[in-house]
Amino acid sequence: MGSPSSASNIYDYILVGGGICGLALASRLSRLLPPSDTKQVLVLEPSVDPATVDSEHILSSQTSHLARELRQSYQLTVAPNRNLGGRSATVPMGKGLGGSAAINGGAWTKWLQE
């Protein structure tokens, strides 16, 4: 990654979203371009300055705690739902390169059929 001051201001492909899919697409796009091609691929993703994140806190935290505490996640609130007993829930979504995988380790759960 380059700094904004050293980056070109002209891009041929601009991807908004640096989650797993956005980064995979950017990688694939850049590999499909012939080596002689000078096309530029840019990925945009909001984040925080890594220098302001307490790395000791990150290493000692569990993922769910990390997602709630850091500014590296959006805190989306789900509308009250009858299946939740009329309660609402907060759902953390990753902010920064890697998207939600940056705060949940890419873990997922396979649902059981009833």
Secondary structure as GFF3:
##gff-version 3
##sequence-region A 1 114
A	DSSP	beta_strand	13	16	.	.	.	ID=ss1
A	DSSP	alpha_helix	20	32	.	.	.	ID=ss2
A	DSSP	beta_strand	41	44	.	.	.	ID=ss3
A	DSSP	three_ten_helix	50	52	.	.	.	ID=ss4
A	DSSP	alpha_helix	55	60	.	.	.	ID=ss5
A	DSSP	alpha_helix	63	69	.	.	.	ID=ss6
A	DSSP	beta_strand	73	78	.	.	.	ID=ss7
A	DSSP	three_ten_helix	82	84	.	.	.	ID=ss8
A	DSSP	beta_strand	89	94	.	.	.	ID=ss9
A	DSSP	alpha_helix	101	104	.	.	.	ID=ss10
###
